[in-house]
Amino acid sequence: MKRVGLLGARGYVGAELIGLLAAHPGIEIAAASSRALVDQPLSAALSGDHRRRMSAAAQARVDESPVKFASMGVDDVLAATDVDAWFLALPNGLAAPFVEVLDRPGGPVLVDLSADYRFVTTTTPDDRAEGEKTWIYGMPEKIGQRDAIAVSPCPPARTALSAPRRAPLFALFSRAAAAAAAAAAF
C-alpha cells in the first residue's frame, strides 16, 4: 500500500482528490493539511456533492480513516518520512517552500495541482541541477514517467482525464513511474 499526503486538502480540488484516492485500494491517505479543518476528520472536507460521486467503499474508507487534518508547515511535511507521494492542492504561489524541502534525490513523488510548476522550463534530466526533480505539465501517461508533475485541476481537464482513473492508479509506484500513475487520476 502506498501512502500519500495532501497539502491544502480543504477546497474543491482537495475534496475531489480525497474521493479519487479513497477509491483506490492500493493507496492510503496518510496525512492531510488544512488550516481551516484542524483536528477534524478527513470526511469533513467532503460536501454532499462529493459524496454522491463516490462509491460506498470509498465513502467508508474516508469515514473510517484515522487521519485528522493538521496545519502542516514545512518542518511537519519534512518529518513525514513515511509518505511516498505528496499532492499539493495549495493556492497558487504557496507550493515553493514545500517543494524546496521535498525535492531531493530519493524523496517522495510530488504532484502540484496549482499553477506554480506548470511552466517550469526544466523538462529533461539534462536541463536540471543535480538531484532536482524534472517537472512536467500535462498527462504523464502520454509523455513518459516523471517524479514531479504539474497537473491542471480545472473541471474540463478533470473530465477529460477521468476515464483512466479506472486503471490501476498507482500500479507504477516506482521512482521512475509513480508520477504517471498519479496524474492518471485527474
KOLKE-369787 format. One record per residue: x negated, y negated, z negated of N, C-alpha, C, CB in turn; residue in one letter. Coordinates in pm, whole numbers. Atoms other than C-alpha are relative to their C-alpha. Glycine has a CB too. Layout:
+--------+--------+--------+--------+--------+--------+--------+--------+--------+--------+--------+--------+------+
|    nc1 |    nc2 |    nc3 |   cac1 |   cac2 |   cac3 |    cc1 |    cc2 |    cc3 |   cbc1 |   cbc2 |   cbc3 | resn |
+--------+--------+--------+--------+--------+--------+--------+--------+--------+--------+--------+--------+------+
|      X |      Y |      Z |      X |      Y |      Z |      X |      Y |      Z |      X |      Y |      Z |    a |
...
+--------+--------+--------+--------+--------+--------+--------+--------+--------+--------+--------+--------+------+
# end
This chain:
+--------+--------+--------+--------+--------+--------+--------+--------+--------+--------+--------+--------+------+
|    nc1 |    nc2 |    nc3 |   cac1 |   cac2 |   cac3 |    cc1 |    cc2 |    cc3 |   cbc1 |   cbc2 |   cbc3 | resn |
+--------+--------+--------+--------+--------+--------+--------+--------+--------+--------+--------+--------+------+
|    -84 |    117 |      0 |      0 |      0 |      0 |    -89 |   -124 |      0 |     96 |      1 |   -122 |    m |
|     75 |    126 |     -8 |   -135 |   -341 |     97 |     68 |   -106 |    -84 |    -13 |    -47 |    146 |    k |
|    -51 |    104 |     90 |    -97 |   -629 |   -145 |    -19 |   -137 |     64 |    -72 |      6 |   -138 |    r |
|      6 |    133 |    -58 |    -14 |   -978 |    -23 |     41 |   -105 |   -102 |     90 |     -9 |    124 |    v |
|    -35 |    114 |     83 |     10 |  -1317 |   -186 |     63 |   -108 |     87 |   -124 |    -54 |    -76 |    g |
|    -70 |    106 |    -71 |    236 |  -1606 |    -87 |    -27 |   -133 |    -71 |    152 |     29 |      8 |    l |
|     20 |    133 |     54 |    140 |  -1969 |   -138 |    103 |    -92 |     64 |   -146 |    -52 |     25 |    l |
|   -105 |     86 |    -52 |    431 |  -2211 |   -104 |    121 |     82 |     40 |    -50 |    -81 |    118 |    g |
|   -103 |    -97 |    -36 |    696 |  -1941 |   -113 |    143 |    -45 |    -27 |    -25 |    127 |    -74 |    a |
|   -134 |     44 |     39 |    995 |  -2154 |   -219 |     87 |    -41 |    118 |    -11 |   -113 |    -95 |    r |
|    -79 |     56 |   -109 |   1108 |  -2309 |    111 |     58 |    104 |     95 |    -82 |    -96 |     77 |    g |
|    -62 |    -87 |   -100 |   1282 |  -2168 |    415 |    -99 |    104 |     52 |     56 |    -83 |    116 |    y |
|    101 |    -92 |    -55 |    964 |  -2017 |    560 |    -39 |    103 |   -106 |   -124 |    -78 |     48 |    v |
|     35 |    -92 |    107 |    872 |  -1865 |    225 |    107 |    106 |    -23 |    -23 |    -75 |   -128 |    g |
|   -111 |    -94 |     19 |   1216 |  -1707 |    185 |      7 |    100 |    115 |    133 |    -75 |    -13 |    a |
|      3 |    -91 |   -115 |   1201 |  -1564 |    538 |   -113 |    101 |    -16 |    -16 |    -79 |    132 |    e |
|    117 |    -86 |     17 |    857 |  -1427 |    463 |     24 |    105 |   -109 |   -122 |    -84 |    -35 |    l |
|    -32 |    -95 |    106 |    972 |  -1266 |    138 |     90 |    111 |     55 |     70 |    -71 |   -119 |    i |
|    -91 |   -100 |    -57 |   1254 |  -1093 |    327 |    -70 |     95 |     95 |    112 |    -69 |     72 |    g |
|     73 |    -85 |    -96 |   1025 |   -967 |    604 |    -97 |     94 |    -70 |    -76 |    -87 |    101 |    l |
|     98 |    -83 |     70 |    756 |   -843 |    368 |     67 |    105 |    -87 |    -92 |    -87 |    -85 |    l |
|    -72 |    -96 |     86 |   1007 |   -679 |    132 |     57 |    115 |     81 |    112 |    -72 |    -77 |    a |
|    -56 |   -105 |    -86 |   1146 |   -483 |    426 |   -104 |    103 |     43 |     64 |    -62 |    123 |    a |
|    105 |    -92 |    -44 |    812 |   -318 |    491 |    -45 |     89 |   -116 |   -121 |    -78 |     57 |    h |
|     34 |    -91 |    110 |    744 |     -6 |    281 |   -150 |      5 |    -33 |     47 |    137 |     33 |    p |
|    144 |     -5 |     25 |    364 |    -44 |    311 |    -57 |   -128 |    -57 |    -71 |     32 |    126 |    g |
|     46 |    129 |     51 |    349 |   -394 |    165 |     60 |    -25 |   -138 |     37 |   -114 |     96 |    i |
|    -45 |     41 |    132 |    371 |   -510 |   -193 |    -32 |   -148 |    -16 |    -68 |     85 |   -113 |    e |
|     25 |    141 |     30 |    412 |   -878 |   -276 |    -59 |     -4 |   -140 |    133 |    -88 |     11 |    i |
|     75 |     -4 |    126 |    152 |   -918 |   -550 |     -1 |   -134 |    -72 |   -142 |     45 |     27 |    a |
|      5 |    133 |     60 |    164 |  -1294 |   -610 |     84 |    -95 |     83 |   -147 |    -50 |    -11 |    a |
|    -80 |    102 |    -69 |    392 |  -1586 |   -525 |    -17 |   -131 |    -74 |    151 |     41 |      8 |    a |
|     25 |    130 |     60 |    322 |  -1951 |   -583 |    106 |   -101 |     43 |   -139 |    -51 |     37 |    s |
|    -92 |    110 |    -24 |    575 |  -2232 |   -614 |      6 |    -83 |   -128 |    143 |     52 |     42 |    s |
|     -8 |     86 |    120 |    559 |  -2529 |   -849 |    144 |    -14 |    -48 |    -58 |   -139 |     30 |    r |
|   -140 |     20 |     36 |    939 |  -2561 |   -841 |     65 |    123 |    -64 |     78 |    -40 |    121 |    a |
|    -62 |   -123 |     49 |   1011 |  -2196 |   -931 |    -83 |     72 |   -106 |     26 |     93 |    115 |    l |
|     88 |    -62 |     99 |    751 |  -2132 |  -1203 |     80 |     84 |    -99 |    -82 |   -108 |    -74 |    v |
|    -56 |    -98 |     94 |    838 |  -1830 |  -1422 |    133 |     61 |     45 |     19 |    -66 |   -132 |    d |
|   -123 |    -62 |    -51 |   1140 |  -1739 |  -1208 |    -37 |    123 |     84 |     82 |   -102 |     85 |    q |
|     29 |   -121 |    -78 |   1167 |  -1401 |  -1035 |     -8 |    -30 |    149 |    107 |    107 |    -25 |    p |
|     15 |     13 |   -145 |   1084 |  -1353 |   -668 |    134 |    -26 |     69 |    -66 |    125 |     57 |    l |
|   -134 |     13 |    -60 |   1456 |  -1333 |   -589 |     52 |   -143 |     -6 |     97 |     92 |    -70 |    s |
|    -48 |    138 |     13 |   1501 |  -1699 |   -693 |    -19 |    -82 |    128 |    -71 |    -69 |   -114 |    a |
|     26 |     73 |   -124 |   1367 |  -1811 |   -353 |    101 |     31 |    110 |   -139 |     31 |     50 |    a |
|    -90 |    -46 |   -107 |   1639 |  -1633 |   -156 |    139 |    -60 |    -13 |     10 |    152 |     -1 |    l |
|   -138 |     49 |     -5 |   1963 |  -1805 |    -58 |     91 |    115 |     43 |     13 |   -123 |     98 |    s |
|    -96 |   -100 |    -47 |   2279 |  -1615 |     29 |    -22 |     36 |    145 |    141 |    -49 |    -19 |    g |
|     26 |    -27 |   -142 |   2196 |  -1652 |    398 |   -119 |     93 |     18 |    -25 |   -132 |     75 |    d |
|    117 |    -89 |    -11 |   1855 |  -1492 |    350 |     37 |    141 |    -42 |   -116 |    -53 |    -86 |    h |
|    -39 |   -133 |     49 |   2005 |  -1207 |    151 |     87 |     74 |    102 |     75 |    -14 |   -133 |    r |
|    -88 |    -65 |    -98 |   2271 |  -1138 |    417 |    -78 |     59 |    117 |    104 |   -100 |     53 |    r |
|     80 |    -51 |   -112 |   1999 |  -1084 |    676 |    -94 |    113 |    -44 |    -81 |   -114 |     61 |    r |
|     91 |   -104 |     51 |   1804 |   -843 |    453 |     73 |    133 |    -15 |    -61 |    -42 |   -134 |    m |
|    -58 |   -132 |     27 |   1862 |   -471 |    427 |     20 |     16 |   -150 |    -91 |    114 |     57 |    s |
|    -24 |    -28 |    141 |   1989 |   -332 |     99 |   -130 |     42 |    -69 |    107 |    109 |    -16 |    a |
|    127 |    -46 |     58 |   1650 |   -167 |     43 |    -94 |   -118 |    -25 |    -69 |    102 |     92 |    a |
|     86 |    117 |     18 |   1463 |   -496 |     95 |     51 |    -87 |   -114 |     -8 |    -82 |    131 |    a |
|    -56 |     78 |    110 |   1701 |   -678 |   -139 |    -35 |     65 |   -134 |    153 |    -12 |     15 |    q |
|     32 |    -71 |    125 |   1645 |   -411 |   -405 |   -147 |    -17 |    -35 |     35 |    150 |     13 |    a |
|    144 |     18 |     28 |   1266 |   -439 |   -369 |    -27 |   -138 |    -58 |    -84 |     21 |    127 |    r |
|     19 |    136 |     52 |   1286 |   -815 |   -424 |     59 |    -11 |   -140 |     66 |   -105 |     95 |    v |
|    -66 |     10 |    130 |   1532 |   -786 |   -712 |    -75 |     75 |   -110 |    142 |     53 |      9 |    d |
|     72 |    -83 |     98 |   1320 |   -518 |   -883 |   -147 |    -39 |    -15 |     10 |    145 |     39 |    e |
|    141 |     40 |      5 |    986 |   -691 |   -824 |    -34 |    -63 |   -135 |    -32 |    -98 |    115 |    s |
|     42 |     61 |    126 |    798 |   -776 |  -1143 |    -66 |   -138 |     21 |    -98 |     92 |    -72 |    p |
|     69 |    126 |    -29 |    641 |  -1078 |   -966 |     87 |   -118 |    -40 |    -36 |     -8 |    150 |    v |
|    -64 |    127 |     34 |    729 |  -1414 |  -1110 |    -81 |   -110 |     66 |      9 |    -21 |   -157 |    k |
|     69 |    113 |    -62 |    648 |  -1742 |   -941 |    -92 |    -66 |   -101 |    101 |   -101 |     55 |    f |
|     98 |     74 |     79 |    346 |  -1928 |  -1071 |    -43 |   -122 |     80 |   -123 |     90 |    -39 |    a |
|     58 |    116 |    -68 |    197 |  -2266 |   -991 |   -148 |     30 |     14 |     26 |   -136 |    -78 |    s |
|    136 |    -48 |    -19 |   -127 |  -2135 |   -844 |    -88 |   -106 |     64 |     -1 |    126 |     86 |    m |
|    101 |     88 |    -56 |   -426 |  -2355 |   -789 |   -109 |     83 |     67 |    -61 |    -90 |   -109 |    g |
|    109 |    -67 |    -70 |   -743 |  -2273 |   -602 |    -68 |    104 |    -89 |   -103 |   -103 |     48 |    v |
|     66 |    -94 |     91 |   -902 |  -2107 |   -908 |     84 |    126 |    -22 |    -29 |    -67 |   -134 |    d |
|    -90 |   -115 |     19 |   -596 |  -1883 |   -959 |     -3 |     92 |    121 |    144 |    -48 |    -26 |    d |
|      3 |    -78 |   -124 |   -600 |  -1772 |   -597 |   -132 |     73 |     13 |     24 |    -91 |    122 |    v |
|    133 |    -60 |     -8 |   -973 |  -1705 |   -607 |    -13 |    117 |    -98 |   -108 |   -104 |    -28 |    l |
|      7 |   -106 |    101 |   -926 |  -1493 |   -921 |     83 |    123 |     38 |     49 |    -55 |   -134 |    a |
|    -87 |   -112 |    -42 |   -665 |  -1272 |   -749 |    -74 |     86 |    102 |    134 |    -53 |     60 |    a |
|     87 |    -78 |    -89 |   -923 |  -1034 |   -605 |     66 |    126 |     56 |   -124 |     39 |    -73 |    t |
|    -68 |   -122 |    -46 |   -671 |   -751 |   -555 |     99 |    -28 |    113 |     73 |     64 |   -115 |    d |
|    -91 |     37 |   -109 |   -483 |   -936 |   -277 |    -71 |     21 |    134 |     49 |   -148 |    -15 |    v |
|     59 |    -31 |   -131 |   -551 |   -807 |     76 |     23 |   -110 |    103 |     57 |    129 |     52 |    d |
|    -32 |    106 |    -96 |   -387 |  -1098 |    260 |     77 |   -111 |    -71 |     83 |     55 |    121 |    a |
|    -72 |    116 |     52 |   -264 |  -1448 |    177 |     77 |    -65 |    113 |    -98 |   -103 |    -67 |    w |
|    -82 |     77 |    -92 |     23 |  -1616 |    359 |     12 |   -140 |    -59 |    142 |     66 |     21 |    f |
|     -6 |    139 |     44 |      2 |  -1994 |    333 |    120 |    -68 |     64 |   -132 |    -75 |     35 |    l |
|   -123 |     65 |    -47 |    353 |  -2140 |    369 |     10 |   -137 |    -66 |    127 |     88 |    -32 |    a |
|     10 |    130 |     66 |    242 |  -2476 |    234 |     38 |   -112 |     96 |   -143 |    -22 |    -53 |    l |
|    -22 |    115 |    -88 |    340 |  -2819 |    364 |   -129 |    -32 |     77 |     47 |   -124 |    -81 |    p |
|    116 |     36 |    -82 |    112 |  -2945 |    640 |    -99 |    -84 |    -81 |     44 |    -77 |    126 |    n |
|    106 |     75 |     66 |   -220 |  -3073 |    511 |    -43 |     54 |   -135 |     44 |   -138 |    -17 |    g |
|     34 |    -51 |    133 |   -232 |  -2863 |    192 |    -73 |    134 |     -1 |    125 |     13 |    -81 |    l |
|     62 |   -133 |     -6 |   -390 |  -2537 |    311 |   -151 |     -3 |    -18 |     33 |     66 |    131 |    a |
|    147 |      5 |     -5 |   -753 |  -2653 |    336 |    -70 |     41 |   -129 |    -43 |   -139 |     34 |    a |
|     73 |    -41 |    121 |   -856 |  -2618 |    -32 |      5 |    151 |    -24 |     56 |    -71 |   -122 |    p |
|    -13 |   -145 |     18 |   -727 |  -2260 |    -38 |    -84 |     75 |    104 |    148 |     43 |     10 |    f |
|     77 |    -63 |   -106 |   -882 |  -2169 |    295 |   -149 |    -12 |    -30 |     32 |    -64 |    137 |    v |
|    142 |     23 |     30 |  -1214 |  -2317 |    181 |    -56 |    107 |    -94 |    -19 |   -137 |    -63 |    e |
|     52 |    -99 |     95 |  -1244 |  -2068 |   -107 |     27 |    145 |     45 |     63 |    -22 |   -137 |    v |
|    -33 |   -135 |    -43 |  -1083 |  -1768 |     65 |    -70 |     41 |    129 |    148 |     12 |     17 |    l |
|     63 |    -26 |   -129 |  -1263 |  -1798 |    399 |   -146 |     41 |    -23 |      8 |   -125 |     93 |    d |
|    134 |    -52 |     28 |  -1561 |  -1575 |    323 |    -11 |    141 |     57 |    -30 |     -2 |   -153 |    r |
|     17 |   -137 |    -50 |  -1709 |  -1254 |    458 |     59 |    101 |    -97 |   -150 |     30 |     24 |    p |
|    -63 |   -101 |     84 |  -1509 |   -961 |    328 |    119 |    -51 |    -78 |   -101 |     55 |    -95 |    g |
|   -114 |     57 |     71 |  -1240 |  -1195 |    198 |    132 |     48 |     57 |     -6 |   -152 |      5 |    g |
|   -131 |    -45 |    -47 |   -868 |  -1148 |    245 |     33 |    -57 |    137 |    107 |    -39 |   -100 |    p |
|    -55 |     52 |   -125 |   -686 |  -1192 |    572 |     81 |   -125 |    -35 |     89 |    107 |     74 |    v |
|    -74 |    124 |     23 |   -538 |  -1543 |    598 |     99 |    -22 |    113 |    -96 |   -120 |    -11 |    l |
|   -103 |     34 |    -98 |   -213 |  -1633 |    774 |     55 |   -135 |    -40 |    113 |    110 |      7 |    v |
|    -46 |    136 |     29 |   -140 |  -2006 |    786 |    126 |    -30 |     80 |   -111 |   -104 |     34 |    d |
|   -129 |     30 |    -63 |    221 |  -2099 |    858 |     23 |   -149 |     16 |    113 |     61 |    -81 |    l |
|    -12 |    145 |    -21 |    162 |  -2475 |    856 |    -67 |    -33 |    133 |    -66 |    -81 |   -119 |    s |
|     69 |     41 |   -123 |      8 |  -2675 |   1137 |   -150 |    -19 |    -21 |     61 |   -129 |     54 |    a |
|    138 |     34 |     34 |   -327 |  -2706 |    961 |   -106 |     68 |     87 |    -25 |     36 |   -141 |    d |
|    102 |    -73 |    -75 |   -515 |  -2441 |   1161 |     44 |     39 |    140 |    -41 |    123 |    -76 |    y |
|    -48 |    -33 |   -136 |   -313 |  -2426 |   1483 |    -94 |    -50 |    108 |    137 |    -59 |     22 |    r |
|     78 |     63 |   -105 |   -553 |  -2648 |   1669 |   -150 |      2 |    -28 |     45 |   -142 |     19 |    f |
|    142 |    -17 |     27 |   -888 |  -2538 |   1528 |    -64 |     55 |    127 |    -25 |     96 |   -123 |    v |
|     59 |    -36 |   -129 |  -1124 |  -2501 |   1821 |    -95 |    118 |     -6 |    -72 |   -117 |     56 |    t |
|     91 |   -114 |      6 |  -1348 |  -2220 |   1692 |     82 |    128 |     16 |    -80 |      1 |   -135 |    t |
|    -84 |   -117 |    -26 |  -1168 |  -1932 |   1858 |    -79 |    123 |     40 |     98 |    -32 |    108 |    t |
|     81 |   -119 |    -28 |  -1459 |  -1699 |   1930 |   -109 |     11 |   -105 |    -61 |     -5 |    143 |    t |
|    105 |    -16 |    101 |  -1716 |  -1550 |   1695 |   -127 |    -81 |     32 |    -36 |    146 |    -12 |    p |
|    121 |     76 |    -35 |  -1994 |  -1729 |   1888 |     10 |   -147 |    -36 |    -27 |     14 |    147 |    d |
|    -20 |    142 |     28 |  -1842 |  -2071 |   1812 |      8 |    -34 |   -148 |    125 |    -46 |     67 |    d |
|    -22 |     27 |    142 |  -1814 |  -2033 |   1435 |   -129 |      9 |    -80 |    103 |     96 |    -56 |    r |
|    113 |     -9 |     92 |  -2051 |  -2074 |   1146 |     -4 |    142 |    -56 |     11 |   -105 |   -115 |    a |
|     15 |   -135 |     54 |  -2186 |  -1756 |    991 |     96 |     21 |   -116 |   -144 |     24 |    -46 |    e |
|    -95 |    -34 |    106 |  -1918 |  -1593 |    775 |    134 |    -70 |     11 |    -60 |    -32 |   -131 |    g |
|   -125 |     72 |    -14 |  -1645 |  -1833 |    888 |    101 |     84 |     77 |    -22 |   -136 |     70 |    e |
|   -103 |    -73 |    -71 |  -1315 |  -1680 |    994 |     27 |    -68 |    134 |    128 |      8 |    -84 |    k |
|    -34 |     52 |   -132 |  -1213 |  -1720 |   1356 |    151 |    -20 |      4 |    -47 |     96 |    113 |    t |
|   -143 |     30 |     -4 |   -875 |  -1895 |   1362 |     52 |     12 |    142 |     28 |   -142 |    -55 |    w |
|    -64 |    -11 |   -130 |   -643 |  -1814 |   1646 |    147 |    -34 |    -20 |    -18 |    143 |     62 |    i |
|   -140 |     37 |      6 |   -298 |  -1955 |   1715 |     78 |     82 |    100 |     19 |   -151 |     26 |    y |
|    -86 |    -69 |    -94 |    -23 |  -1751 |   1868 |     38 |    138 |    -45 |    -67 |     10 |    131 |    g |
|    -45 |   -136 |     22 |     69 |  -1388 |   1896 |   -120 |     93 |      6 |    107 |     40 |    103 |    m |
|    122 |    -81 |     -1 |   -237 |  -1186 |   1790 |     16 |    136 |     64 |    -48 |     17 |   -140 |    p |
|    -17 |   -130 |    -63 |    -84 |   -863 |   1913 |    -16 |    -10 |    151 |    137 |     57 |    -34 |    e |
|     20 |     21 |   -144 |   -115 |  -1014 |   2263 |   -143 |    -45 |     32 |     99 |   -102 |     53 |    k |
|    130 |     60 |    -30 |   -458 |  -1178 |   2229 |   -117 |     66 |    -70 |      3 |   -144 |    -38 |    i |
|    110 |    -68 |     66 |   -661 |   -945 |   2012 |     12 |     -8 |   -151 |   -132 |    -58 |     45 |    g |
|     -6 |    -12 |    145 |   -735 |   -880 |   1649 |    -84 |   -108 |    -67 |    -46 |    138 |    -43 |    q |
|     66 |    110 |     72 |   -831 |  -1156 |   1406 |     16 |     18 |   -150 |     59 |   -136 |     44 |    r |
|    -15 |     -2 |    144 |   -878 |  -1210 |   1036 |     49 |   -133 |    -55 |   -132 |     37 |    -65 |    d |
|    -59 |    127 |     40 |   -736 |  -1564 |   1029 |     94 |    -45 |    112 |   -110 |   -108 |    -29 |    a |
|   -100 |     29 |   -102 |   -415 |  -1650 |   1210 |     76 |   -127 |    -38 |     98 |    118 |     16 |    i |
|    -91 |    113 |     15 |   -222 |  -1974 |   1255 |    121 |     32 |     84 |    -68 |   -137 |     42 |    a |
|   -122 |    -35 |    -72 |    137 |  -1897 |   1347 |    104 |   -108 |    -17 |     55 |    135 |    -48 |    v |
|   -108 |     98 |      8 |    447 |  -2103 |   1408 |    117 |     59 |    -77 |     45 |    -43 |    141 |    s |
|   -116 |    -50 |     74 |    724 |  -2061 |   1152 |    132 |    -53 |     55 |    -13 |    -37 |   -144 |    p |
|   -123 |     63 |    -50 |    977 |  -2250 |   1367 |    100 |    106 |     44 |    -32 |    -96 |    116 |    c |
|   -102 |   -100 |    -33 |   1309 |  -2071 |   1431 |     -9 |     56 |    141 |    135 |    -60 |    -19 |    p |
|     10 |    -62 |   -132 |   1266 |  -2033 |   1809 |   -115 |    101 |     10 |    -17 |   -107 |    106 |    p |
|    112 |    -94 |     -2 |    926 |  -1873 |   1763 |     32 |    122 |    -82 |   -129 |    -67 |    -52 |    a |
|    -37 |   -111 |     88 |   1058 |  -1659 |   1479 |     94 |     96 |     74 |     68 |    -53 |   -129 |    r |
|    -93 |    -81 |    -76 |   1342 |  -1538 |   1701 |    -72 |     76 |    110 |    112 |    -86 |     58 |    t |
|     72 |    -63 |   -111 |   1111 |  -1467 |   1992 |    -88 |    114 |    -48 |    -84 |   -103 |     73 |    a |
|     92 |   -101 |     51 |    882 |  -1261 |   1773 |     66 |    101 |    -94 |   -113 |    -67 |    -72 |    l |
|    -65 |    -86 |     98 |   1144 |  -1081 |   1563 |      5 |    146 |     42 |    138 |    -49 |    -27 |    s |
|     -8 |   -139 |    -44 |   1159 |   -766 |   1776 |   -116 |     85 |    -51 |      3 |      6 |    151 |    a |
|    110 |    -85 |     47 |    808 |   -646 |   1681 |      6 |     33 |   -149 |   -131 |    -66 |     29 |    p |
|     -1 |    -27 |    144 |    899 |   -652 |   1312 |     46 |    141 |    -31 |     88 |   -100 |    -72 |    r |
|    -38 |   -138 |     21 |   1043 |   -305 |   1355 |   -121 |     92 |     10 |    105 |     43 |    101 |    r |
|    123 |    -78 |    -13 |    692 |   -184 |   1437 |    -70 |      2 |   -135 |    -94 |    -59 |    110 |    a |
|     74 |     -3 |    126 |    454 |    -88 |   1156 |    -74 |   -131 |    -23 |   -100 |    117 |     -1 |    p |
|     50 |    136 |     19 |    382 |   -435 |   1021 |   -148 |     -4 |    -34 |     78 |    -67 |   -109 |    l |
|    140 |      6 |     38 |     51 |   -368 |    854 |    -71 |    132 |     24 |    -12 |    -40 |   -145 |    f |
|     66 |   -126 |    -32 |    -45 |    -38 |   1013 |   -146 |    -24 |     38 |     73 |     71 |    115 |    a |
|    135 |     33 |    -46 |   -357 |   -215 |   1139 |    -82 |    -68 |   -108 |      7 |    -89 |    123 |    l |
|     58 |     79 |    107 |   -470 |   -333 |    799 |   -148 |     28 |    -24 |     75 |     25 |   -126 |    f |
|    146 |     -2 |     15 |   -840 |   -306 |    863 |    -45 |   -144 |     14 |    -70 |     94 |    107 |    s |
|     52 |    137 |    -13 |  -1056 |   -618 |    853 |     16 |    -51 |    142 |   -148 |     -7 |    -43 |    r |
|     -2 |     44 |   -140 |  -1060 |   -626 |   1231 |    141 |    -16 |     54 |    -75 |     98 |     85 |    a |
|   -132 |     -3 |    -62 |   -687 |   -572 |   1286 |    113 |    -55 |    -85 |     31 |    137 |     38 |    a |
|   -108 |     37 |     89 |   -488 |   -697 |    988 |     79 |   -121 |     47 |    -55 |    -27 |   -136 |    a |
|    -69 |    122 |    -40 |   -407 |  -1038 |   1128 |     99 |     25 |    113 |   -100 |   -105 |     42 |    a |
|    -91 |    -29 |   -111 |   -250 |   -898 |   1443 |    131 |     57 |    -54 |    -64 |     99 |     99 |    a |
|   -121 |    -59 |     57 |     -7 |   -693 |   1237 |     77 |   -101 |    -81 |    -35 |    121 |    -87 |    a |
|    -68 |    100 |     82 |     70 |   -980 |   1000 |     81 |    -94 |     86 |   -101 |    -79 |    -81 |    a |
|    -70 |     94 |    -87 |    167 |  -1213 |   1282 |    116 |     65 |     72 |    -96 |    -60 |    100 |    a |
|   -108 |    -67 |    -70 |    391 |   -950 |   1439 |    132 |    -17 |    -73 |    -33 |    147 |     16 |    a |
|   -122 |     19 |     76 |    642 |  -1023 |   1162 |     70 |   -129 |     35 |    -30 |      3 |   -147 |    a |
|    -61 |    130 |    -26 |    709 |  -1369 |   1292 |     44 |     -6 |    142 |    -95 |   -114 |    -30 |    f |
+--------+--------+--------+--------+--------+--------+--------+--------+--------+--------+--------+--------+------+
# end
